[in-house]
Amino acid sequence: MLACLLLAACDAGDRSGTLPAAASVDWRATTYELTCDGVVPGGFRARVVDGEARVPADGSRPPFYEHYEVRVVATAEGDVDGDDGGDTAVLLECSPQPSNGILQEVVVRAGTGRPLGALPSPRTLQGSAPLPPRYDSLSIEDGEIVAAMSAYAASDSHASGPSQPFTVRWRLGPQGFVRVLPS
């Protein structure tokens, strides 16, 4: 009986909205599941250390890359899933090697560490531009992931980079992240 009372007392701890232990994750030293923006449809695991990982590829299968270089570029914290927890959006860059391309992907995790999903590919925002837009920064405001991005104008090149700034907002829905259109 005494053990039950002690256990119950332990459970009556502070529930004032403190974040679970996963909120203190070092996002520059953890493992991610990513697809390199669709280059690897089945995905792969990248264990980053000091914000970087080098993941071997199956060079015998298309698209015949040797490895993938993954880098944590930025993180944003806030409540995305409505549970008042410290959710985190992580901007990753993936560079299939050998190549000169860098692809971006945003993965989102709940404050408990549970994956909430990934933002849709920047290619979904490409329109008629020759290359997809690039993320400049992320933040979380009012339950939405706010992405400051730059799109390629007709006169831009891969070497010069995109020059047209714009902002996209994403909200977590029942089927994943959906774009919030301006009203």
C-alpha positions in Angstrom: 0.0 0.0 0.0 2.8 2.4 0.9 4.4 1.8 -2.5 1.2 2.7 -4.3 1.0 6.0 -2.3 4.6 6.8 -3.1 4.0 6.1 -6.8 0.9 8.2 -6.8 2.7 11.1 -5.2 5.5 10.9 -7.8 2.9 11.1 -10.5 1.4 14.3 -9.0 4.3 16.3 -10.2 4.3 19.7 -12.0 2.0 19.7 -15.0 2.2 23.5 -15.6 3.0 23.1 -19.3 6.7 22.3 -19.0 8.0 20.6 -22.1 8.9 16.9 -22.2 12.5 15.8 -22.3 12.4 15.5 -26.1 12.1 19.3 -26.3 15.8 19.5 -25.3 16.9 17.4 -28.3 20.0 18.6 -30.0 18.7 18.8 -33.5 22.3 19.0 -34.8 23.0 15.5 -33.3 20.1 13.2 -34.0 18.7 10.8 -36.6 16.4 11.9 -39.4 14.3 10.1 -42.0 14.4 11.9 -45.3 14.0 11.4 -49.0 16.4 14.1 -50.3 13.3 15.8 -51.7 12.1 12.7 -53.4 15.5 11.6 -54.9 15.2 8.5 -52.7 11.4 7.7 -52.7 11.7 5.0 -50.0 13.8 7.4 -47.8 16.9 6.8 -45.8 18.1 7.5 -42.3 20.7 10.1 -41.7 22.4 10.3 -38.3 23.8 13.9 -38.0 26.7 14.8 -35.8 27.6 18.5 -35.4 24.8 19.2 -37.9 26.1 17.0 -40.7 25.9 13.5 -42.0 27.3 11.5 -44.9 25.1 8.6 -45.9 26.2 5.9 -48.4 24.0 5.4 -51.4 23.3 2.3 -53.4 25.5 3.2 -56.4 24.4 0.2 -58.4 20.8 1.6 -58.6 19.4 4.7 -60.3 20.1 7.5 -59.9 23.6 6.1 -59.3 24.8 8.4 -56.5 27.7 7.4 -54.3 26.5 9.1 -51.1 24.2 11.9 -49.7 25.6 14.8 -47.7 23.0 16.0 -45.2 23.2 19.2 -43.2 20.9 20.8 -40.6 20.4 24.4 -41.7 17.8 25.9 -39.3 15.3 25.0 -36.7 12.1 26.7 -35.5 10.2 25.8 -32.3 6.6 26.4 -31.3 3.2 24.6 -31.1 2.2 23.1 -34.4 -0.1 20.2 -33.4 -2.2 22.2 -30.8 -1.1 20.3 -27.7 0.9 23.3 -26.2 4.1 21.3 -26.6 7.4 22.4 -28.0 7.2 21.1 -31.6 10.2 21.6 -33.9 10.6 22.2 -37.6 14.0 21.3 -38.9 15.3 22.6 -42.3 17.7 20.0 -43.9 19.8 20.3 -47.0 20.6 17.2 -48.9 23.2 17.0 -51.6 23.4 13.8 -53.7 27.1 13.1 -54.7 28.5 13.5 -57.1 26.5 16.5 -58.1 26.4 20.2 -57.6 22.7 20.2 -56.5 21.4 21.0 -53.0 17.9 20.0 -52.2 15.9 21.2 -49.2 13.5 19.3 -47.0 11.7 20.3 -43.7 10.8 17.6 -41.2 8.6 18.4 -38.2 8.6 16.6 -34.8 6.3 16.9 -31.9 7.5 17.9 -28.5 7.5 14.3 -27.5 9.9 13.5 -30.4 7.1 11.8 -32.5 7.4 12.6 -36.2 4.6 14.9 -37.3 5.6 14.8 -41.0 7.4 16.8 -43.6 6.4 20.0 -45.4 5.5 19.5 -49.1 8.4 19.7 -51.5 9.5 23.2 -52.6 8.9 21.9 -56.1 5.1 22.2 -55.3 5.7 26.0 -55.2 7.9 26.1 -58.4 5.2 27.3 -60.9 6.9 27.9 -64.3 10.3 28.7 -62.7 13.2 26.5 -63.9 14.2 25.6 -60.4 12.3 25.3 -57.1 12.4 28.1 -54.5 14.8 28.0 -51.6 14.1 28.3 -47.9 15.6 31.4 -46.3 14.3 30.9 -42.8 11.6 29.2 -40.7 9.5 30.3 -37.7 6.4 29.0 -36.0 3.6 31.5 -35.4 0.0 30.8 -34.2 0.3 27.1 -35.0 1.6 27.7 -38.5 5.1 27.1 -39.9 6.1 30.3 -41.6 8.7 29.9 -44.4 10.5 32.9 -45.8 11.6 31.7 -49.3 13.2 33.0 -52.5 11.9 32.0 -55.9 13.9 32.1 -59.2 13.0 34.9 -61.6 13.4 34.5 -65.3 16.8 36.2 -65.2 18.1 34.2 -62.3 20.5 31.2 -62.7 21.5 28.3 -60.5 24.8 30.0 -59.8 23.3 33.4 -58.8 20.5 31.9 -56.8 16.8 33.0 -56.5 16.0 36.7 -56.1 12.3 36.9 -55.5 11.3 36.8 -51.8 8.0 35.5 -50.7 6.4 33.8 -47.6 4.5 30.6 -47.3 2.5 29.4 -44.3 1.8 25.7 -43.6 -0.6 24.2 -41.1 -0.9 20.6 -39.9 -4.1 19.0 -41.1 -5.5 15.5 -40.8 -3.6 14.3 -43.9 -0.3 16.2 -43.3 0.8 19.8 -43.8 -1.3 22.0 -46.0 -0.5 25.4 -47.4 -2.4 28.3 -45.8 -3.5 30.6 -48.5 -3.7 34.4 -47.9 -7.2 35.6 -47.2 
